Amino acid sequence: MAGGMTRVVLDASVAVATALSLPYSPQTARLLEHLSGAEIYVPALWEYEVVSTLRKSVALGRSTSAEAEGALERMLVLPSTRVAPDPGLHRAALRWADRLGQVAAYDAQYLALAERLGAEFWTADRRLVERARESGLAWVHWVGEADEA
């Protein structure tokens, strides 16, 4: 890792939990405190997933349009490096999706980026973590594990 600094890739679920009140928001807050000083990376897909999740929250009546817009503003300034896709990342994502038995390759984009960077990957998706661990990926973590670190 460059300069001894920890690199992490954050799933959109983590970012959304920092801005909306979700069941795992307290764990996410502790995770971000735990990761203070780490280099945070996200794939370009992250912004689209964040916007879609915020919209879904409004459509389901869990938040107002104004709350979603405020949440988006807070997330867009989250100190992270956005990584544009390239053919190599897409190929790796296809391999990860196949390895984990996923129909869609959205989550696999995050795994491909974390693999490329030699980074830890943090998500609120327990099923993804379980599938990844079954495949031997010790660098994939659930947000609640920050309490144990």
C-alpha positions as CSV (number, residue, x, y, z in Angstrom):
1,M,0.0,0.0,0.0
2,A,1.3,3.4,-1.0
3,G,3.1,5.2,1.8
4,G,1.7,2.7,4.4
5,M,-1.8,4.3,4.1
6,T,-4.7,1.9,4.0
7,R,-6.7,1.9,0.8
8,V,-10.4,1.1,0.9
9,V,-13.2,0.8,-1.6
10,L,-16.7,1.8,-0.3
11,D,-19.9,0.4,-1.6
12,A,-22.7,2.9,-2.3
13,S,-24.7,1.3,0.6
14,V,-22.1,2.7,3.0
15,A,-22.3,6.2,1.6
16,V,-26.1,6.2,1.7
17,A,-26.1,5.2,5.3
18,T,-24.1,8.2,6.2
19,A,-26.8,10.5,4.8
20,L,-30.0,8.7,5.5
21,S,-31.2,7.0,8.7
22,L,-30.9,3.3,7.9
23,P,-30.7,0.3,10.3
24,Y,-27.0,0.1,9.7
25,S,-26.2,3.8,9.9
26,P,-24.7,3.6,13.4
27,Q,-22.3,0.9,12.2
28,T,-21.4,3.0,9.1
29,A,-20.6,6.0,11.3
30,R,-18.3,3.9,13.4
31,L,-16.7,2.4,10.2
32,L,-16.0,5.8,8.8
33,E,-14.4,6.8,12.1
34,H,-12.3,3.6,12.0
35,L,-11.2,4.5,8.4
36,S,-10.2,8.0,9.2
37,G,-7.1,8.8,7.3
38,A,-7.6,5.9,4.8
39,E,-7.5,6.5,1.1
40,I,-11.1,6.0,-0.1
41,Y,-11.9,4.9,-3.7
42,V,-15.1,4.3,-5.5
43,P,-15.9,3.2,-9.0
44,A,-17.8,5.7,-11.2
45,L,-20.8,3.4,-10.8
46,W,-21.0,4.5,-7.2
47,E,-22.6,7.9,-8.0
48,Y,-25.3,6.2,-10.1
49,E,-26.1,3.7,-7.4
50,V,-26.2,6.5,-4.7
51,V,-28.7,8.5,-6.8
52,S,-30.8,5.4,-7.5
53,T,-30.9,4.5,-3.8
54,L,-31.9,8.0,-2.8
55,R,-34.7,8.0,-5.4
56,K,-35.9,4.7,-4.2
57,S,-36.0,6.1,-0.6
58,V,-38.2,8.9,-1.8
59,A,-40.5,6.6,-3.8
60,L,-41.0,4.3,-0.8
61,G,-41.8,7.3,1.4
62,R,-38.7,6.8,3.6
63,S,-37.4,10.3,2.9
64,T,-38.6,13.5,1.2
65,S,-37.2,14.8,-2.0
66,A,-35.5,17.6,-0.1
67,E,-33.9,15.1,2.3
68,A,-32.6,13.1,-0.7
69,E,-31.2,16.1,-2.4
70,G,-29.4,17.1,0.9
71,A,-28.1,13.6,1.3
72,L,-26.8,13.6,-2.3
73,E,-24.9,16.9,-1.7
74,R,-23.3,15.4,1.5
75,M,-22.3,12.3,-0.4
76,L,-20.8,14.0,-3.4
77,V,-18.3,15.8,-1.2
78,L,-17.3,12.6,0.6
79,P,-13.5,12.5,0.4
80,S,-13.0,9.8,-2.2
81,T,-11.3,9.2,-5.4
82,R,-13.7,8.2,-8.3
83,V,-12.2,5.7,-10.6
84,A,-13.3,5.6,-14.2
85,P,-14.0,2.2,-15.7
86,D,-11.7,0.7,-18.3
87,P,-11.7,-2.6,-20.2
88,G,-9.6,-4.4,-17.6
89,L,-11.9,-3.5,-14.8
90,H,-14.9,-4.6,-16.8
91,R,-13.2,-8.0,-17.6
92,A,-12.3,-8.5,-13.9
93,A,-15.9,-7.6,-12.9
94,L,-17.3,-10.3,-15.3
95,R,-14.9,-12.8,-13.7
96,W,-15.9,-11.8,-10.2
97,A,-19.6,-11.9,-11.0
98,D,-19.1,-15.4,-12.4
99,R,-17.0,-16.6,-9.4
100,L,-19.7,-15.3,-7.0
101,G,-22.6,-16.6,-9.0
102,Q,-24.1,-13.1,-9.5
103,V,-26.6,-12.4,-12.3
104,A,-25.7,-8.7,-12.4
105,A,-22.1,-7.4,-12.2
106,Y,-22.7,-4.2,-10.3
107,D,-21.2,-5.5,-7.0
108,A,-18.4,-7.1,-9.0
109,Q,-17.3,-3.7,-10.2
110,Y,-16.4,-2.8,-6.6
111,L,-14.6,-6.1,-6.1
112,A,-12.6,-5.6,-9.3
113,L,-11.5,-2.2,-8.2
114,A,-10.6,-3.3,-4.7
115,E,-8.6,-6.2,-6.2
116,R,-6.7,-3.9,-8.5
117,L,-5.9,-1.4,-5.7
118,G,-5.0,-4.1,-3.2
119,A,-7.7,-2.5,-1.0
120,E,-10.2,-3.6,1.5
121,F,-13.8,-3.5,0.4
122,W,-16.6,-2.4,2.8
123,T,-20.3,-2.9,2.2
124,A,-23.6,-3.1,4.1
125,D,-24.6,-6.1,1.9
126,R,-24.2,-9.1,4.2
127,R,-25.0,-11.6,1.5
128,L,-22.3,-10.2,-0.7
129,V,-19.8,-10.5,2.1
130,E,-20.9,-14.1,2.8
131,R,-20.5,-15.1,-0.9
132,A,-17.1,-13.4,-1.0
133,R,-15.9,-15.1,2.1
134,E,-17.0,-18.4,0.8
135,S,-14.7,-17.7,-2.2
136,G,-11.8,-17.0,0.2
137,L,-11.9,-13.2,0.0
138,A,-10.7,-12.0,3.4
139,W,-10.5,-8.4,2.3
140,V,-14.3,-8.0,1.9
141,H,-16.0,-6.7,5.0
142,W,-19.4,-5.9,6.4
143,V,-19.9,-2.5,8.0
144,G,-20.6,-4.0,11.4
145,E,-17.1,-5.5,11.5
146,A,-15.6,-2.1,12.1
147,D,-16.7,-2.5,15.8
148,E,-14.5,-5.6,16.0
149,A,-11.4,-4.0,14.4
